[in-house]
Amino acid sequence: MANNPTVADPFKSKSVTDEEVDAAVDAVLADLATESFPLAKGWTIDLVETIRTNTTAAEALKTDKPAWKRNMVRTAILLAHPVKG
Protein backbone atom coordinates (compact mmCIF):
# COMPACT_ATOMS: atom_id res chain seq x y z
CA MET A 1 0.00 0.00 0.00
CA ALA A 2 1.21 3.52 -0.76
CA ASN A 3 2.79 5.77 1.89
CA ASN A 4 -0.11 8.22 1.57
CA PRO A 5 -2.96 5.91 0.57
CA THR A 6 -6.31 6.97 -0.73
CA VAL A 7 -9.49 5.27 0.45
CA ALA A 8 -9.30 3.23 -2.76
CA ASP A 9 -6.20 1.42 -1.44
CA PRO A 10 -7.79 -0.18 1.66
CA PHE A 11 -10.99 -0.58 -0.39
CA LYS A 12 -9.11 -2.73 -2.92
CA SER A 13 -7.61 -4.83 -0.15
CA LYS A 14 -11.06 -5.22 1.47
CA SER A 15 -10.00 -3.30 4.63
CA VAL A 16 -12.77 -0.84 3.74
CA THR A 17 -16.02 -2.32 2.47
CA ASP A 18 -18.50 -1.11 -0.10
CA GLU A 19 -21.02 -0.62 2.72
CA GLU A 20 -18.58 1.59 4.65
CA VAL A 21 -17.96 3.77 1.62
CA ASP A 22 -21.74 3.97 1.06
CA ALA A 23 -22.18 5.06 4.70
CA ALA A 24 -19.66 7.87 4.15
CA VAL A 25 -21.54 8.95 1.01
CA ASP A 26 -24.82 8.90 2.94
CA ALA A 27 -23.22 11.02 5.68
CA VAL A 28 -22.17 13.67 3.16
CA LEU A 29 -25.57 13.72 1.50
CA ALA A 30 -27.34 13.96 4.89
CA ASP A 31 -25.13 16.62 6.48
CA LEU A 32 -22.50 18.57 4.58
CA ALA A 33 -20.86 19.56 7.88
CA THR A 34 -19.69 16.04 8.82
CA GLU A 35 -15.97 16.22 9.52
CA SER A 36 -14.28 13.25 11.14
CA PHE A 37 -16.10 10.15 9.92
CA PRO A 38 -15.16 6.64 11.09
CA LEU A 39 -14.81 5.00 7.71
CA ALA A 40 -13.71 1.54 8.82
CA LYS A 41 -11.92 -0.14 11.67
CA GLY A 42 -8.96 2.13 12.27
CA TRP A 43 -9.62 4.50 9.36
CA THR A 44 -11.22 7.95 9.54
CA ILE A 45 -11.85 10.55 6.88
CA ASP A 46 -12.56 14.27 6.99
CA LEU A 47 -15.63 14.52 4.77
CA VAL A 48 -15.72 18.34 4.77
CA GLU A 49 -12.14 18.49 3.50
CA THR A 50 -12.82 15.70 1.01
CA ILE A 51 -15.65 17.63 -0.62
CA ARG A 52 -13.92 21.01 -0.31
CA THR A 53 -10.90 19.74 -2.24
CA ASN A 54 -12.85 17.90 -4.94
CA THR A 55 -14.46 20.54 -7.12
CA THR A 56 -16.45 18.06 -9.19
CA ALA A 57 -18.12 16.60 -6.09
CA ALA A 58 -18.72 20.08 -4.67
CA GLU A 59 -20.40 21.15 -7.91
CA ALA A 60 -22.43 17.93 -8.12
CA LEU A 61 -23.88 18.63 -4.68
CA LYS A 62 -25.41 21.83 -6.06
CA THR A 63 -27.43 19.97 -8.70
CA ASP A 64 -30.82 18.27 -8.53
CA LYS A 65 -29.42 15.03 -9.97
CA PRO A 66 -29.32 12.47 -7.11
CA ALA A 67 -27.38 9.79 -9.00
CA TRP A 68 -24.76 12.31 -10.17
CA LYS A 69 -24.36 13.65 -6.61
CA ARG A 70 -23.94 10.17 -5.18
CA ASN A 71 -21.45 9.06 -7.83
CA MET A 72 -19.31 12.18 -7.56
CA VAL A 73 -19.27 12.09 -3.75
CA ARG A 74 -18.33 8.40 -3.84
CA THR A 75 -15.50 9.15 -6.26
CA ALA A 76 -14.25 11.98 -4.04
CA ILE A 77 -14.28 9.66 -1.01
CA LEU A 78 -12.35 6.95 -2.85
CA LEU A 79 -9.74 9.54 -3.87
CA ALA A 80 -9.45 11.02 -0.37
CA HIS A 81 -6.62 10.27 2.04
CA PRO A 82 -7.91 8.57 5.18
CA VAL A 83 -6.13 8.65 8.52
CA LYS A 84 -5.24 5.36 10.18
CA GLY A 85 -5.37 5.58 13.90
ZADO-1210 file (C-alpha; in nm, 4 decimals, padded with zeros to 6 digits):
<atoms>
<atom x="00.0000" y="00.0000" z="00.0000" code="MET" pos="1"/>
<atom x="00.1209" y="00.3524" z="-00.0755" code="ALA" pos="2"/>
<atom x="00.2792" y="00.5775" z="00.1894" code="ASN" pos="3"/>
<atom x="-00.0110" y="00.8218" z="00.1572" code="ASN" pos="4"/>
<atom x="-00.2960" y="00.5909" z="00.0573" code="PRO" pos="5"/>
<atom x="-00.6305" y="00.6973" z="-00.0732" code="THR" pos="6"/>
<atom x="-00.9487" y="00.5273" z="00.0451" code="VAL" pos="7"/>
<atom x="-00.9302" y="00.3228" z="-00.2756" code="ALA" pos="8"/>
<atom x="-00.6203" y="00.1419" z="-00.1442" code="ASP" pos="9"/>
<atom x="-00.7786" y="-00.0181" z="00.1657" code="PRO" pos="10"/>
<atom x="-01.0987" y="-00.0582" z="-00.0388" code="PHE" pos="11"/>
<atom x="-00.9108" y="-00.2728" z="-00.2921" code="LYS" pos="12"/>
<atom x="-00.7609" y="-00.4827" z="-00.0145" code="SER" pos="13"/>
<atom x="-01.1058" y="-00.5216" z="00.1474" code="LYS" pos="14"/>
<atom x="-01.0004" y="-00.3298" z="00.4632" code="SER" pos="15"/>
<atom x="-01.2770" y="-00.0844" z="00.3743" code="VAL" pos="16"/>
<atom x="-01.6018" y="-00.2316" z="00.2468" code="THR" pos="17"/>
<atom x="-01.8503" y="-00.1109" z="-00.0095" code="ASP" pos="18"/>
<atom x="-02.1025" y="-00.0616" z="00.2715" code="GLU" pos="19"/>
<atom x="-01.8580" y="00.1587" z="00.4653" code="GLU" pos="20"/>
<atom x="-01.7962" y="00.3767" z="00.1616" code="VAL" pos="21"/>
<atom x="-02.1739" y="00.3966" z="00.1064" code="ASP" pos="22"/>
<atom x="-02.2178" y="00.5056" z="00.4701" code="ALA" pos="23"/>
<atom x="-01.9665" y="00.7870" z="00.4153" code="ALA" pos="24"/>
<atom x="-02.1538" y="00.8951" z="00.1011" code="VAL" pos="25"/>
<atom x="-02.4817" y="00.8900" z="00.2938" code="ASP" pos="26"/>
<atom x="-02.3221" y="01.1021" z="00.5681" code="ALA" pos="27"/>
<atom x="-02.2166" y="01.3672" z="00.3159" code="VAL" pos="28"/>
<atom x="-02.5572" y="01.3724" z="00.1504" code="LEU" pos="29"/>
<atom x="-02.7341" y="01.3958" z="00.4888" code="ALA" pos="30"/>
<atom x="-02.5135" y="01.6620" z="00.6476" code="ASP" pos="31"/>
<atom x="-02.2505" y="01.8570" z="00.4583" code="LEU" pos="32"/>
<atom x="-02.0858" y="01.9565" z="00.7879" code="ALA" pos="33"/>
<atom x="-01.9687" y="01.6040" z="00.8815" code="THR" pos="34"/>
<atom x="-01.5974" y="01.6219" z="00.9515" code="GLU" pos="35"/>
<atom x="-01.4285" y="01.3249" z="01.1136" code="SER" pos="36"/>
<atom x="-01.6095" y="01.0152" z="00.9923" code="PHE" pos="37"/>
<atom x="-01.5158" y="00.6639" z="01.1087" code="PRO" pos="38"/>
<atom x="-01.4809" y="00.5002" z="00.7705" code="LEU" pos="39"/>
<atom x="-01.3707" y="00.1542" z="00.8818" code="ALA" pos="40"/>
<atom x="-01.1915" y="-00.0140" z="01.1668" code="LYS" pos="41"/>
<atom x="-00.8958" y="00.2129" z="01.2275" code="GLY" pos="42"/>
<atom x="-00.9623" y="00.4499" z="00.9364" code="TRP" pos="43"/>
<atom x="-01.1216" y="00.7949" z="00.9544" code="THR" pos="44"/>
<atom x="-01.1847" y="01.0547" z="00.6883" code="ILE" pos="45"/>
<atom x="-01.2561" y="01.4271" z="00.6993" code="ASP" pos="46"/>
<atom x="-01.5627" y="01.4521" z="00.4770" code="LEU" pos="47"/>
<atom x="-01.5720" y="01.8336" z="00.4769" code="VAL" pos="48"/>
<atom x="-01.2137" y="01.8486" z="00.3500" code="GLU" pos="49"/>
<atom x="-01.2819" y="01.5698" z="00.1012" code="THR" pos="50"/>
<atom x="-01.5652" y="01.7630" z="-00.0623" code="ILE" pos="51"/>
<atom x="-01.3922" y="02.1011" z="-00.0309" code="ARG" pos="52"/>
<atom x="-01.0903" y="01.9736" z="-00.2245" code="THR" pos="53"/>
<atom x="-01.2845" y="01.7898" z="-00.4943" code="ASN" pos="54"/>
<atom x="-01.4460" y="02.0541" z="-00.7118" code="THR" pos="55"/>
<atom x="-01.6446" y="01.8057" z="-00.9186" code="THR" pos="56"/>
<atom x="-01.8117" y="01.6598" z="-00.6094" code="ALA" pos="57"/>
<atom x="-01.8721" y="02.0076" z="-00.4671" code="ALA" pos="58"/>
<atom x="-02.0403" y="02.1153" z="-00.7914" code="GLU" pos="59"/>
<atom x="-02.2432" y="01.7931" z="-00.8117" code="ALA" pos="60"/>
<atom x="-02.3878" y="01.8627" z="-00.4676" code="LEU" pos="61"/>
<atom x="-02.5415" y="02.1830" z="-00.6056" code="LYS" pos="62"/>
<atom x="-02.7429" y="01.9967" z="-00.8696" code="THR" pos="63"/>
<atom x="-03.0818" y="01.8273" z="-00.8534" code="ASP" pos="64"/>
<atom x="-02.9421" y="01.5031" z="-00.9971" code="LYS" pos="65"/>
<atom x="-02.9319" y="01.2473" z="-00.7115" code="PRO" pos="66"/>
<atom x="-02.7376" y="00.9790" z="-00.8995" code="ALA" pos="67"/>
<atom x="-02.4764" y="01.2315" z="-01.0174" code="TRP" pos="68"/>
<atom x="-02.4364" y="01.3647" z="-00.6608" code="LYS" pos="69"/>
<atom x="-02.3944" y="01.0171" z="-00.5183" code="ARG" pos="70"/>
<atom x="-02.1446" y="00.9056" z="-00.7830" code="ASN" pos="71"/>
<atom x="-01.9307" y="01.2185" z="-00.7560" code="MET" pos="72"/>
<atom x="-01.9266" y="01.2093" z="-00.3753" code="VAL" pos="73"/>
<atom x="-01.8335" y="00.8397" z="-00.3845" code="ARG" pos="74"/>
<atom x="-01.5496" y="00.9146" z="-00.6259" code="THR" pos="75"/>
<atom x="-01.4252" y="01.1975" z="-00.4041" code="ALA" pos="76"/>
<atom x="-01.4280" y="00.9662" z="-00.1010" code="ILE" pos="77"/>
<atom x="-01.2351" y="00.6949" z="-00.2853" code="LEU" pos="78"/>
<atom x="-00.9740" y="00.9542" z="-00.3868" code="LEU" pos="79"/>
<atom x="-00.9446" y="01.1017" z="-00.0369" code="ALA" pos="80"/>
<atom x="-00.6617" y="01.0274" z="00.2039" code="HIS" pos="81"/>
<atom x="-00.7910" y="00.8571" z="00.5178" code="PRO" pos="82"/>
<atom x="-00.6125" y="00.8649" z="00.8518" code="VAL" pos="83"/>
<atom x="-00.5239" y="00.5356" z="01.0178" code="LYS" pos="84"/>
<atom x="-00.5374" y="00.5576" z="01.3903" code="GLY" pos="85"/>
</atoms>
